[in-house]
Amino acid sequence: MASLNSAARVGFSVSYFLLRLDRDVLSDIEIAQAAHMLPIGQIAQGLGIPEDAVDMYGRYKAKISLDYAHSLADRPDGKLILVSAISPTPAGEGKTTTTVGVGDALNRIGKKAIICLREPSLGPVFGMKGGAAGGGHAQVVPMEDINLHFTGDFNAIALANNLLAALIDNHIHHGNALGIDVRRITWKRVMDMNDRALRDITASLGGPGNGYPRQDGFDIVVASEVMAIFCLATSLADLKERLGNIVIGYTRALAPVRARDLNAHGAMTVLLREALKPNLVQTLENNPAFIHGGPFANIAHGCNSVLATKMALKLADYVVTEAGFGADLGAEKFVDIKCRKSGLRPSAVVLVGTIRALKYHGGCDLKDLNQENLPALAQGIANLERHVNNVHKHYGLPCVVSMNHFTFDTAAELDLLQSKLAHLQVPVLSARHWAKGGAGAEEVAHAVVALAAKKDEGFRFVYEDDLPLWEKMKAVATKIYGASDITADAKVRAEIQRLQDAGYGHYPVCVAKTQYSFSTDPSLRGAPSGHVVNVREVRLAAGAEFVVMVCGDIMTMPGLPKVPSSEHIDIDAQGRVVGLF
């Protein structure tokens, strides 16, 4: 059986309740609360991390000092394993669960492995997607802490972002010596919660003492450029330099105004000093896990911090990490942004899917996914095929397909999947880590070890640095999304050209797009081709060193659903959290 967490992550859906009613099983949080955790100092000791490099955050969480991280520079790197997935569906896939399960399985077969994950955002936790600590018997713990405030990193990122926003308005209020054009301020405030009412607001109302009224808005923390910088920075000095490079707006003459012009980057770095230390926790099987940073992949670059990933590679033979959503979004940005900027190179990719999700991509209704449907499965397999082809052809990486198994899966469906994917010449394995922990993913772990041992197949980026911004966006759309072309209105085309002419053309592009489809229409399931991708907005992230292309109707401040997950979350008389997945 695969991950019930797969369904829970997209809310309290019909499929989740069907699964829970059909099985007398513990929920994710009940499994996590019954875990036998080791003191985090013991986990650190097992990695050879000295006691004076471990900053304790209670009994089961810790941060590892940056000085220790930098002291590992001369050690050889382990193998980096990237976990990605098919295009997400309401049926769930279980990518984080698989990341944890494969990491546990590698340790079970005698390899020294660490997993690296992103930190969950409170927006999805209280909204509809759910948490990000895995599920079933493949989780990281303490699960409640990780899914809630954890070690306060997101709060620090929000504070640093909003300090800069406050300094902008304060500078204008006290004379505006830099000549900032209040109509061309691009820096938004952020908060770590879905709140559609804050997308577009008017700030500074109430008279002269409150500043100059202007149009403003909020993004969610995970969409902040500070988050992207945080996850790409390699040191405190690099963090400060990148923060100083943030372009917050323009003068009337269209000259860029940067955070360093406001003398903001030093104080912002101070707020982020402790947060930049990677967080160490453990899996249910007491294996080490770094959880650090958390940009979304549909609106940002979708990867955990470079610092945590690089530290893990110095401490283990294998590091299993995930990139958000499908291989068209998270994996593409992992390759074209994180790998390009950091020098990291994956040795293999694990592509995650489920029979149920593939039937959904083939047109099956959500309520019917537990019934055998070979025609829908045959049609939906096209989604998985395109992701596998992208990984092989455009990223140049070997992969294994890991199908999270459900008891609803039939022998006929499994046989059809194997036969339809035979031409791809990739291992297609059934995994049961949700129910069995690492023992249920040992076959996948052995396949990963075999793939990682092979000669490099020719890792590559989707586009080269010197390609113009417009052509980079077109390369991603046509090669990865299967689109025929890209479009933008005259104003957006002019802004892209202005950024190109201003010297930002060598930056990679970060596409903000729906995660549910290869197109910009979330209702187009499977593997649509020949569609046109419209770029409706472009944003410069000069500190993170990429250009965001906002496509379709994607929002950088999500809203809550009609029945948010928060309605099911509570605390009992003993102070124990209930209803958290």
Secondary structure, DSSP 8 states (H G I E B T S, - for coil): ---HHHHHTT-S-HHHHHHHHHS----HHHHHHT-----HHHHHHHTT--GGGEEESSSS-EEE-HHHHHHTTTS---EEEEEEES---TT---HHHHHHHHHHHHHHTT--EEEEE----HHHHHSSS--SSEETTEEEESHHHHHTTTTSHHHHHHHHHHHHHHHHHHHHHTT-TT-EEEEEE---EEESS--GGGSSEEES-SSGGG---EEE-EEEGGGSHHHHHHHH--SHHHHHHHHHT-EEEEETT--EEEGGGGT-HHHHHHHHTTTTS-EEEEETTS-EEEE-----TTTS-----HHHHHHHHHH-SEEEEE-SSSTTTHHHHIIIIIIHHH----SEEEEEE-HHHHHHHTT--GGGTTS--HHHHHHHHHHHHHHHHIIIIIS---EEEEEE--TT--HHHHHHHHHHHGGG---EEEE-HHHHGGGGGHHHHHHHHHHHHS-------SS-TTS-HHHHHHHIIIIIS--SEEE--HHHHHHHHHHIIIIITTS-EEEE--SS-SSS-TT--S---S-EEEEEEEEEETTTTEEEEEETT--SS----SS-GGGG-EE-TTS-EE---
